[in-house]
Amino acid sequence: MSTRIEHDLLGDRDVPAEVYWGVHTLRAIENFPITGQAISSYTELINALAAIKQAAALSNNALGLLDDRRTQAIVAACEELRAGKLHEQFVVDVIQGGAGTSTNMNANEVIANRALELLGHNKGEYQHLHPNEHVNMGQSTNDVYPTALRIATWSGAQQLLQAMSVLRQAFADKAEEFKDILKMGRTQLQDAVPMTLGQEFMTYAVMMGEDELRLNEASALMLEINLGATAIGTGINAHPDYAPLVCKQLSAITGIDLITAPNLIEATQDCGAFVQLSGVLKRVAVKLSKTCNDLRLLSSGPRAGFGEINLPARQAGSSIMPGKVNPVIPEVVTQVAYEVIGNDLTVTMAAEAGQLQLNAFEPVIAYSLYRSVRHLINACHTLTEHCVKGITANRDHLRALVANSIGLVTALNPYIGYAAATDVAAEAHATGGGVYDIVLARGLLTREQLDAVLKPEALTQPRLEPLVASANDKA
């Protein structure tokens, strides 16, 4: 294999001649064999890095610090990256020491070597265009990396919001489909009072909608960037007009309304926005898991469980039990939720561990947020397409459960009194008889009165006036 010689602080190294990365990336490959997952898998991060380098080149050119020829080559290389080219050249591990320096240098080297080719030079001929002096001009890892992470995370959050919206609508559609199906509600897994299956499914849609609002709020915090802060927020080695100009250029390139943090020293060391976003992702995960637990419970059986709804059969459920079908989609979504909850703890500890003017642990924050966002997107799509859209209701079974439930007696309180209702419930529990029949047999209400009280619309919503005269009124 042919090589080229590159030099850094530690000396000379042979770098494969055909690659676009250089000696700094080579050392990172050797130093951080941690996850086996390269940053090439994080498309949004690479695109964000390319946009930042492009904005920086244009800004430095406008300030008279970078000549037109080099600027045009850097911009062209960045545009290629943003179009999806050369992503395989981003080879450093997502978890790395150095506060993201290896990721920043991987980007600098790839952009520099591609720009050199566009200028008619060979890779590694950095005397013509240098990764640090030109591609990284006016920058530091400490403002480039967190800015890229914020842009990438914001982009991922927008995709997650879309996936959540589709899932919310799927639940809302089911709520409409099931709006006339009466069932028993439950508290603490015990019979409570009647409701409709549509009301039950609408709660899942409402919960998802609430979390969309919270995620939208948290993702907005990603739009405040520290680009121009350079090393610790003082802006050393950057032009005085660089920070506002590069923010304007970056906004134009990405189409995102970014703002420069009012205090760049604070913004360079503070990871609070990542903590807040991670917390909202945990909230989404918890709600999804709760919903999936409900779906598994409501569909349990098919004959020895609740058996109120049917989830779409996706695959055979057992290697030993013929005919068994398991709720595999809610199960996988719940596992994603557990992962996101764990990732939130990682983000929390990494943010807390930053010292003084920089947090060195942003790579694991980036990795954790990336996995949480990406896996939640996939989980929402999977739950929507492979589960929720295909759910059906067991109408006859639900009707029978309501008719046989002791919980019906609660609806009779205003008409026969609490004491009489308690006696009816006790007899129903002891004998297995139905509340309807016991009330009728005791002469507490007529059949017409019972039918009026136990109409679905009377059982599932508040009402101003009693439907029949109460026992107290009769007395």
C-alpha positions in Angstrom: 0.0 0.0 0.0 1.4 3.4 -1.0 1.7 6.0 1.7 2.5 9.7 2.2 4.4 11.1 5.2 2.6 13.6 7.4 4.1 15.4 10.4 2.5 16.5 13.7 3.7 17.4 17.2 4.7 13.9 18.0 6.7 13.3 14.7 6.3 11.7 11.3 3.8 9.0 10.4 3.0 7.1 7.2 -0.6 7.8 6.1 -2.3 5.7 3.4 -1.9 7.8 0.2 -5.5 7.4 -1.0 -7.3 8.6 2.2 -8.4 12.1 2.8 -7.7 12.1 6.5 -4.3 12.7 7.9 -1.9 12.2 10.8 -4.2 13.6 13.5 -7.0 11.3 12.4 -4.5 8.3 12.2 -3.5 8.8 15.9 -7.2 9.1 16.9 -7.9 5.8 15.2 -5.1 4.1 17.2 -6.0 5.8 20.4 -9.8 5.3 20.6 -10.9 1.8 19.6 -14.0 2.2 21.9 -17.4 1.6 20.3 -16.4 0.5 16.8 -18.8 3.1 15.5 -17.2 5.9 13.4 -18.6 9.4 13.2 -19.3 8.6 9.5 -22.6 7.0 10.9 -23.6 10.4 12.2 -24.6 12.1 8.9 -26.1 15.2 10.6 -22.9 15.9 12.5 -20.7 15.7 9.4 -23.1 18.0 7.5 -23.0 20.4 10.4 -19.2 20.3 10.5 -19.0 21.0 6.8 -21.4 23.9 7.1 -19.4 25.4 9.9 -16.1 25.2 7.9 -17.8 26.6 4.9 -19.2 29.5 6.9 -15.8 30.1 8.5 -14.1 30.3 5.2 -16.6 32.7 3.7 -16.4 34.9 6.8 -12.6 35.0 6.9 -12.6 35.8 3.2 -15.0 38.6 3.8 -12.7 39.9 6.6 -9.7 39.8 4.2 -8.0 37.0 6.1 -8.4 34.2 3.5 -7.7 34.6 -0.2 -10.3 33.9 -2.8 -8.6 30.8 -4.3 -8.3 28.9 -1.0 -11.8 30.0 0.0 -13.4 28.7 -3.1 -11.6 25.4 -2.8 -12.7 25.0 0.9 -16.3 26.0 0.1 -16.4 23.5 -2.8 -15.1 20.7 -0.6 -17.6 21.5 2.1 -20.5 21.5 -0.4 -19.4 18.1 -1.5 -19.5 16.8 2.0 -23.0 18.3 2.6 -24.1 16.5 -0.6 -23.1 13.2 1.0 -19.7 12.7 -0.5 -16.6 11.5 1.4 -18.5 10.6 4.6 -16.7 7.3 4.8 -13.5 9.4 5.4 -14.8 10.3 8.9 -13.3 7.4 10.6 -12.6 8.4 14.3 -14.6 6.7 17.0 -17.7 8.6 18.2 -16.4 8.4 21.8 -12.9 9.9 22.1 -10.8 11.9 24.5 -9.9 15.5 23.8 -13.3 17.2 23.9 -13.9 16.4 20.2 -10.5 17.5 18.9 -10.2 14.3 16.8 -13.5 14.9 15.2 -12.7 18.5 14.3 -9.2 17.5 13.0 -10.8 14.7 10.9 -13.0 17.3 9.3 -10.2 19.7 8.8 -8.0 17.1 7.1 -10.7 15.7 4.9 -11.7 19.2 3.7 -8.1 20.3 3.3 -7.1 17.3 1.2 -10.2 17.5 -1.0 -9.6 21.2 -1.5 -6.0 20.5 -2.4 -7.2 18.1 -5.1 -9.5 20.8 -6.4 -6.6 23.2 -6.6 -4.5 20.7 -8.5 -2.3 19.5 -5.7 -1.7 16.1 -4.1 -3.1 15.1 -0.7 -0.8 16.1 2.1 0.8 19.1 0.3 -0.3 21.3 3.1 2.1 24.2 2.2 -0.6 25.1 -0.3 -3.6 24.8 1.9 -3.3 23.7 5.6 -6.0 21.9 7.8 -5.2 24.1 10.8 -4.1 27.4 9.3 -6.8 27.7 6.6 -9.7 25.2 7.2 -9.6 25.9 10.9 -8.9 29.6 10.7 -10.4 31.6 13.5 -11.7 28.4 15.1 -11.1 25.9 18.0 -12.6 22.5 18.6 -14.1 24.1 21.6 -16.5 26.3 19.5 -16.7 24.1 16.4 -17.6 20.8 18.0 -20.4 22.0 20.3 -21.9 24.2 17.5 -21.9 21.2 15.2 -23.4 19.0 17.9 -26.2 21.6 18.5 -27.0 21.8 14.8 -27.0 18.1 14.3 -29.1 17.5 17.4 -31.6 20.2 16.3 -31.9 18.5 12.9 -32.4 15.1 14.6 -35.0 16.5 16.9 -37.0 17.8 13.9 -37.1 14.3 12.4 -38.2 12.9 15.8 -41.0 15.5 16.0 -42.2 14.4 12.6 -42.2 10.7 13.7 -44.0 11.6 16.9 -46.6 13.5 14.9 -47.3 10.5 12.7 -47.7 8.3 15.7 -50.0 10.7 17.5 -52.2 10.8 14.4 -52.3 7.0 14.3 -53.6 6.9 17.9 -56.1 9.7 17.1 -57.4 7.7 14.1 -57.9 4.7 16.3 -59.6 6.8 18.9 -62.1 7.9 16.3 -62.6 4.3 15.1 -63.2 3.1 18.7 -65.3 6.0 19.9 -68.5 4.0 20.2 -67.0 0.9 22.0 -67.8 0.8 25.7 -65.3 -0.8 28.0 -64.3 -0.9 31.7 -61.7 1.6 32.8 -59.3 0.4 35.5 -57.3 1.9 38.3 -54.6 -0.1 40.1 -55.5 -2.9 37.7 -59.0 -3.2 39.4 -62.3 -2.5 37.7 -63.1 1.2 38.0 -65.9 2.8 35.9 -66.9 2.6 32.2 -65.3 4.6 29.4 -64.9 4.1 25.7 -62.0 2.5 24.0 -61.8 5.7 21.9 -61.3 7.7 25.1 -58.5 5.3 26.1 -56.7 5.7 22.8 -57.1 9.4 22.7 -55.1 9.7 25.9 -52.1 8.2 24.0 -52.5 10.8 21.2 -52.7 13.6 23.8 -49.7 12.4 25.7 -47.7 12.3 22.5 -48.8 15.8 21.5 -47.7 17.2 24.9 -44.3 15.7 24.4 -44.0 17.2 21.0 -44.5 20.6 22.6 -41.8 19.9 25.2 -39.4 18.6 22.6 -39.9 21.6 20.4 -39.1 23.9 23.3 -36.0 22.0 24.3 -34.7 21.7 20.7 -35.0 25.5 20.4 -32.2 25.8 22.9 -29.9 24.2 20.4 -30.1 27.3 18.2 -27.8 29.3 20.5 -24.2 28.7 19.5 -20.8 29.6 20.7 -19.1 29.8 17.3 -16.5 32.6 17.5 -15.6 31.7 21.1 -12.5 29.8 19.9 -10.6 28.2 22.8 -12.4 29.3 26.0 -14.8 32.0 24.9 -12.5 35.0 24.7 -12.4 34.9 20.9 -8.6 34.7 20.8 -7.1 34.3 17.2 -10.5 35.4 15.7 -11.3 38.8 14.1 -13.4 41.0 16.2 -16.2 40.9 13.7 -15.9 37.2 13.1 -18.5 35.8 15.5 -21.6 37.7 14.3 -20.5 37.3 10.7 -19.9 33.5 10.9 -23.3 33.1 12.6 -25.0 34.9 9.8 -23.2 32.8 7.2 -23.9 29.6 9.0 -27.6 30.5 9.3 -27.8 31.1 5.6 -26.0 27.9 4.7 -28.1 25.6 7.0 -31.4 27.5 6.7 -31.6 27.5 10.5 -32.1 30.7 12.5 -29.0 30.5 14.7 -28.0 33.1 17.3 -24.7 33.8 19.0 -24.7 33.2 22.7 -24.6 36.5 24.7 -21.7 35.3 26.8 -19.3 33.0 24.9 -17.2 32.1 27.9 -20.3 30.7 29.6 -21.6 29.1 26.4 -18.3 27.3 25.9 -18.4 25.5 29.2 -22.1 25.0 29.8 -23.9 21.8 28.7 -27.2 22.7 30.3 -29.1 22.7 27.0 -28.0 19.2 26.3 -29.1 18.1 29.7 -32.5 19.6 29.2 -33.0 18.1 25.8 -31.9 14.7 27.1 -34.4 15.0 29.9 -37.2 15.6 27.4 -36.1 12.6 25.4 -36.3 10.6 28.6 -39.8 12.0 29.1 -40.8 10.9 25.5 -39.3 7.4 26.2 -41.2 7.0 29.5 -44.5 7.9 27.9 -43.9 5.6 25.0 -43.0 2.7 27.3 -46.1 3.4 29.5 -48.2 3.3 26.3 -46.6 0.1 25.1 -47.1 -1.5 28.5 -50.8 -0.7 28.2 -51.0 -2.1 24.7 -49.4 -5.4 25.9 -51.8 -5.6 28.8 -54.9 -4.8 26.9 -54.0 -7.4 24.2 -52.9 -10.1 26.7 -54.3 -13.5 26.2 -55.7 -14.2 23.7 -58.0 -16.2 26.0 -56.4 -16.1 29.5 -55.7 -12.4 29.6 -57.5 -9.1 29.1 -58.0 -9.8 25.4 -59.7 -6.4 24.8 -57.7 -5.5 21.7 -55.7 -7.4 19.1 -52.3 -6.3 18.0 -51.2 -7.2 14.5 -49.4 -10.6 14.4 -45.9 -9.9 13.2 -44.1 -13.2 13.6 -44.3 -16.6 15.3 -43.7 -16.1 19.0 -42.1 -19.3 20.2 -39.8 -22.1 19.2 -41.6 -24.6 21.4 -45.3 -23.4 21.7 -47.1 -23.7 18.4 -49.5 -20.8 17.6 -48.1 -18.4 20.1 -47.8 -14.8 18.9 -46.1 -12.2 21.1 -46.4 -8.4 21.2 -42.9 -7.9 19.8 -43.4 -4.3 18.6 -44.3 -2.9 22.0 -41.5 -5.0 23.5 -38.9 -3.5 21.2 -40.1 0.1 21.8 -40.0 -0.4 25.5 -36.4 -1.6 25.2 -35.5 1.6 23.3 -37.1 3.5 26.2 -34.9 1.8 28.7 -31.8 2.7 26.6 -32.9 6.4 26.3 -33.4 6.5 30.1 -29.8 5.2 30.5 -28.5 7.6 28.0 -30.0 10.5 29.9 -28.0 9.5 33.0 -24.8 9.4 30.8 -25.6 12.9 29.5 -26.2 14.1 33.1 -23.0 12.8 34.5 -20.9 14.0 31.5 -22.4 17.5 31.8 -21.7 17.6 35.5 -18.1 16.4 35.0 -17.0 19.5 33.0 -14.3 21.6 34.7 -13.8 25.3 34.5 -13.9 26.7 30.9 -14.5 23.5 29.0 -16.4 20.2 29.1 -14.1 17.5 27.8 -16.9 14.9 27.8 -19.0 16.3 25.0 -18.3 13.3 22.7 -20.2 10.9 25.0 -23.0 13.5 25.2 -23.1 13.6 21.4 -23.1 9.8 21.2 -25.8 9.4 23.8 -28.1 12.1 22.3 -27.5 10.7 18.8 -28.6 7.2 19.9 -31.5 8.4 21.8 -32.9 10.6 19.0 -32.2 8.1 16.2 -33.6 5.1 18.1 -36.7 7.0 19.2 -37.3 8.0 15.6 -37.1 4.4 14.5 -39.2 3.2 17.5 -42.0 5.7 16.6 -42.1 4.7 13.0 -42.0 1.0 14.0 -44.8 1.4 16.5 -46.9 3.3 14.1 -46.6 1.1 11.0 -46.3 -2.3 12.5 -48.6 -2.0 15.5 -51.0 0.9 16.0 -52.4 1.1 12.5 -53.4 -2.5 12.6 -55.0 -2.7 16.1 -58.5 -4.1 16.3 -61.0 -4.2 19.1 -62.9 -7.3 20.5 -66.2 -5.6 20.7 -68.3 -8.4 22.1 -65.8 -9.3 24.8 -65.6 -5.6 25.9 -69.4 -5.4 26.0 -69.6 -8.5 28.1 -66.9 -7.3 30.5 -68.9 -4.1 31.1 -72.1 -6.0 31.7 -70.5 -8.3 34.2 -68.4 -5.6 36.0 -69.0 -4.7 39.6 -67.6 -1.3 38.6 -71.0 -0.4 37.1 -72.4 0.1 40.5 -70.5 3.4 40.8 -72.8 4.9 38.2 -75.8 4.0 40.4 -74.6 6.0 43.4 -76.7 9.1 42.6 -79.8 7.0 42.2 -79.8 4.3 44.9 -77.3 5.8 47.4 -73.9 4.7 48.4 -75.0 2.2 51.1 -77.4 0.4 48.7 -74.7 0.5 46.0 -72.2 -1.1 48.3 -74.6 -3.9 49.2 -75.2 -4.5 45.5 -71.5 -4.7 44.9 -70.9 -7.1 47.8 -73.7 -9.4 46.5 -72.3 -9.3 43.0 -68.9 -10.1 44.2 -70.1 -13.0 46.4 -72.5 -14.6 43.9 -70.9 -13.7 40.6 -74.2 -12.1 39.6 -74.5 -9.0 37.5 -75.1 -5.6 38.9 -77.9 -4.9 36.5 -79.8 -8.1 37.5 -79.3 -7.6 41.3 -80.6 -3.9 41.2 -83.6 -5.1 39.2 -84.3 -8.0 41.5 -84.1 -5.7 44.6 -86.5 -3.3 42.9 -84.1 -0.4 43.4 -84.7 0.8 39.9 -86.9 -0.2 37.0 -85.6 -1.7 33.8 -86.2 1.6 32.0 -84.4 3.6 34.6 -81.4 1.2 34.6 -81.2 1.4 30.8 -81.2 5.1 31.0 -78.5 5.3 33.6 -76.3 2.7 31.9 -76.4 4.2 28.4 -72.8 4.6 27.1 -73.2 8.4 26.7 -74.4 8.6 30.3 -71.5 6.5 31.6 -68.6 8.2 29.9 -69.1 11.9 30.4 -70.3 14.4 33.0 -73.9 15.4 33.0 -75.8 18.3 34.6 -79.1 16.6 35.5 -79.9 13.1 36.8 -81.5 10.8 34.3 -83.8 9.2 36.8 -85.1 10.1 40.3 -82.7 9.1 43.1 -83.6 6.9 46.1 -83.3 10.0 48.3 -85.7 12.0 46.1 -88.2 9.2 46.5 -87.8 9.1 50.3 
